[in-house]
C-alpha cells in the first residue's frame, strides 16, 4: 500500500482499462484504482466509452482507500463543477455584462416599484 496517496487527494492518473461498470486508473507504478461509472461525471452515463478511453490522462479525487484489500475508490465527478453551478455562473456573467453589477441596496427601490 502506498503512503503517498490519501483520501481527499486530487491526482493525475492514466486510464488503464475500461469496463461497463467503470474505468481503472493508474496513479503510479504501484497504485491503481477504480472510477465507478457513477463517479465518472455529473449526469447520466449511457456508454462509458463516450467519456473515457484507455490511455486518457484524467484528474481524479481519491474517495476511499481500503488498505486491507489494496483498493482505491476514485472520482472524476467530485472535482467537476456541478451543472447547476456552471449555469448559475454563466447567468451571473451574462447579467453582469448586460446590466453591470448592482448591490441589493441599489436594486431594492427598483424591485419595490416593479412589485406595485
Order of alpha helices (4+ residues) and beta strands (2+ residues): beta-beta-beta-beta-beta-alpha-alpha
